[in-house]
Amino acid sequence: MSYKRRNKIDLFSLLLVAVAMGLSLTVAYQFHLFYGNGALPVASELAVGPAKDG
């Protein structure tokens, strides 16, 4: 009677795949935010005046 050996998933490889997917999604999201449309983000449109000493 012979048993078939099950191939176990390498946890380090699974971790590397998860990190690579997260990093690529983050970079794609940042690219979409800044280069996806012609409008700039709201924070860069704010005009801040000089600070006044009270």
C-alpha positions in Angstrom: 0.0 0.0 0.0 1.5 3.2 -1.1 0.5 6.7 0.1 0.6 9.7 -2.1 2.6 12.5 -0.6 0.7 15.8 -0.5 2.7 18.8 -1.5 2.4 21.4 1.3 2.2 25.0 0.4 5.4 26.9 1.3 4.4 29.6 3.7 7.3 31.9 2.9 6.3 31.8 -0.8 2.7 32.5 0.1 3.8 35.5 2.3 5.9 36.8 -0.6 3.0 36.6 -3.0 0.7 38.4 -0.5 3.3 41.2 0.0 3.8 41.6 -3.7 0.1 41.8 -4.4 -0.4 44.4 -1.6 2.5 46.5 -2.8 1.4 46.4 -6.4 -2.2 47.4 -5.4 -0.9 50.3 -3.3 1.3 51.6 -6.1 -1.5 51.2 -8.6 -3.9 53.1 -6.3 -1.3 55.9 -5.8 -0.7 56.1 -9.6 -4.5 56.3 -10.2 -4.9 59.1 -7.6 -2.2 61.4 -9.0 -2.2 60.6 -12.7 -5.6 59.0 -13.4 -7.5 62.3 -13.8 -6.7 65.9 -14.5 -7.9 67.2 -11.2 -5.4 67.5 -8.4 -6.2 66.2 -4.9 -8.0 68.5 -2.6 -5.1 69.0 -0.2 -2.9 70.5 -2.9 -5.7 73.0 -3.9 -5.8 74.6 -0.5 -4.1 78.0 -0.2 -2.5 78.5 3.2 -1.8 82.1 4.1 1.2 83.2 6.2 0.9 82.5 10.0 0.0 85.6 12.0 1.6 86.2 15.4 -1.1 87.0 17.9 
